[in-house]
Amino acid sequence: MEKICPKCNHINHLDLELAIEQYVCSNCNGLINVAENKLVKEISNSKYFTSLKIGQKGTIEGIDYIVVAIVIRKTGRDYKWAEYYLKDKSLNDAFLSESEGHWVFMKPLCQPFQTTKYGATFNDESYRKYETTQSSIASAYGFFEDSIKYGVASYSEYVRGERIISFENHGENRHYYLEGRHFPNSELKLAFKNLDFIPSKVSYGIVQPFFINTKQLINIFGVTAILISLLQFYFYTTRTNYEVFRDSIRFDSVRNKELISKSFELKGASAPLEVKLYSNVDNSWANVELSLVNEKTNETEYASKDIEQYHGYEGGESWSEGSRDEEFNICGVAPGKYHFTISAQKQGFEKPSGETYFSPDGTKSYEVDDLGFVNVTILGTQDKTSYNLENIENNNPEIAQELKVAKEYVKSNPNFTAPIIDNDTSNPAVDIVASWKPVTMWNYFIILIIMIILTVLSFWGEHTFEKEKWSNSANSPYPKDY
């Protein structure tokens, strides 16, 4: 279809044969009456940026449409929006409405719906009245089957979730009933290719859905919870937790060196390995460094743990902090054969002071004090015995000989380094217990709690979202905050 403007002789083309009464020249903005082929008036440009152009083609819901007209409407407060008139090849009508970056796709209804003061009923479903708006035409473009009326039109809109029905009264018994839905930008880009401009969104659209489908989220989480519960029940009934390692490690045996434990095997799926430590610390500390070594892959998981316990009196009241027990998990340990490498230290290891000698084999120390006694300590057990030096030759000749040998040994070895003596004999060792835990309820409850929290957040977010959507409606179901 081609129409030559009588004012500027511009050819207005539309790739569709359509019976029209008026059109707006795309060159001079003149409103032309087709029957008389004369200028009716000049249409002012509203400077409203439109995304679609007259004659532009697109496909919506599998139907090919062409944009035949565009109307820019405004309210009394100069709020504007765009209405795009679409036609398919069979000349059926459809509409796209864009307001503050939010799009609605609408089609005419063949019969009116029932309305009440605050709502409407359509297809046995209830819709809530959003607003009745008075508007007028600010600008127009394209080809029109009926004459453009510049009087005030009335729009009544009713909303149910992502759907909308509306009643439009344009005067002179011109009534239109439309049904529409939210039309996201992603669908707009697919329907109309190579768009030069898409307006930015302001706030939320009247039928814009919440970012998350809360009902669908509940269904997904419900099915997930059932599957997880069944798996947890299976693991709980078919597998058991068991102890894989237990030992008491003396501090003096692993100081400045590592102890390699016996091998142990972990069976089942990947699971946490729980390690418990106990040391009889008393106003002191201890530290354990432990590595779990996979004997097949040599992969190593390293952990270091402090054990501290302090207590005392202050201001007439007793206080305490720390614990003699500590535990930690090595998470996600795969099945296989493993061993530990262990090193440990504690408060209480000190170098001896005074005149002290050591046996050549390093098993005993001989400390000569200022009172004339020699204190003999078996380093392995820290057992100590005192002897009087004055008559040691007569009463304890063996000890006297050992002391003599120790003195000669130290003197003949100038680079001799005295071993560390454990002065805290009440805490000689740290107890280590490791348990394989293929069955644990902790992760199971964490997942359930996370799903519950996400569901609650989704409900709260949707409530806030809907409240904001209805903030401009005089019929909002949400009480206003004053």
Summary of the structure (lengths in Angstrom):
residues: 482
radius of gyration: 44.3
end to end distance: 57.0
largest distance: 146.6
contacts: 1327
relative contact order: 0.11
helix: 19%
strand: 44%
